[in-house]
Amino acid sequence: MTLKILLYAIFDVVGMVLFATGAMWLAQRQALFIQGFPESMAEAVAATVAGLLLMFWAAAQILRELLRPPADNPQEGK
């Protein structure tokens, strides 16, 4: 695992938390982690959409890094 993949995984987790927070408010009108966030339907929808976008972006970046061919190491041939 590289540092890049780890950072993208952190972004993925943040996206999941945002999505879950917005979805929880939309479903039951109560905050998930932070009391008072979201406070309105607009904030809940924005959190849900932002979470989805962040999750998809991070997952795509992780896949891109995993599918990238390994860089040639010039010292391996010696």
Contacts in CASP RR format, 6 or more apart in sequence:
PFRMAT RR
TARGET T0000
AUTHOR 0000-0000-0000
METHOD contacts of the structure
MODEL  1
MTLKILLYAIFDVVGMVLFATGAMWLAQRQALFIQGFPESMAEAVAATVA
GLLLMFWAAAQILRELLRPPADNPQEGK
2 65 0 8 1.000
4 61 0 8 1.000
4 65 0 8 1.000
5 62 0 8 1.000
5 65 0 8 1.000
5 66 0 8 1.000
8 58 0 8 1.000
8 61 0 8 1.000
8 62 0 8 1.000
8 65 0 8 1.000
9 58 0 8 1.000
9 62 0 8 1.000
11 54 0 8 1.000
11 57 0 8 1.000
11 58 0 8 1.000
11 61 0 8 1.000
12 54 0 8 1.000
12 55 0 8 1.000
12 58 0 8 1.000
12 59 0 8 1.000
12 62 0 8 1.000
14 51 0 8 1.000
14 54 0 8 1.000
15 50 0 8 1.000
15 51 0 8 1.000
15 52 0 8 1.000
15 54 0 8 1.000
15 55 0 8 1.000
15 58 0 8 1.000
16 51 0 8 1.000
16 55 0 8 1.000
17 32 0 8 1.000
17 33 0 8 1.000
18 47 0 8 1.000
18 48 0 8 1.000
18 50 0 8 1.000
18 51 0 8 1.000
18 54 0 8 1.000
19 47 0 8 1.000
19 48 0 8 1.000
19 51 0 8 1.000
19 52 0 8 1.000
19 55 0 8 1.000
20 32 0 8 1.000
21 31 0 8 1.000
21 32 0 8 1.000
21 33 0 8 1.000
21 34 0 8 1.000
21 37 0 8 1.000
21 38 0 8 1.000
21 44 0 8 1.000
21 47 0 8 1.000
22 32 0 8 1.000
22 38 0 8 1.000
22 43 0 8 1.000
22 44 0 8 1.000
22 45 0 8 1.000
22 47 0 8 1.000
22 48 0 8 1.000
23 44 0 8 1.000
23 48 0 8 1.000
24 30 0 8 1.000
24 31 0 8 1.000
24 32 0 8 1.000
25 31 0 8 1.000
25 32 0 8 1.000
25 38 0 8 1.000
25 43 0 8 1.000
25 44 0 8 1.000
25 47 0 8 1.000
26 41 0 8 1.000
26 44 0 8 1.000
26 45 0 8 1.000
26 48 0 8 1.000
31 37 0 8 1.000
31 38 0 8 1.000
37 43 0 8 1.000
37 47 0 8 1.000
38 44 0 8 1.000
38 46 0 8 1.000
38 47 0 8 1.000
END
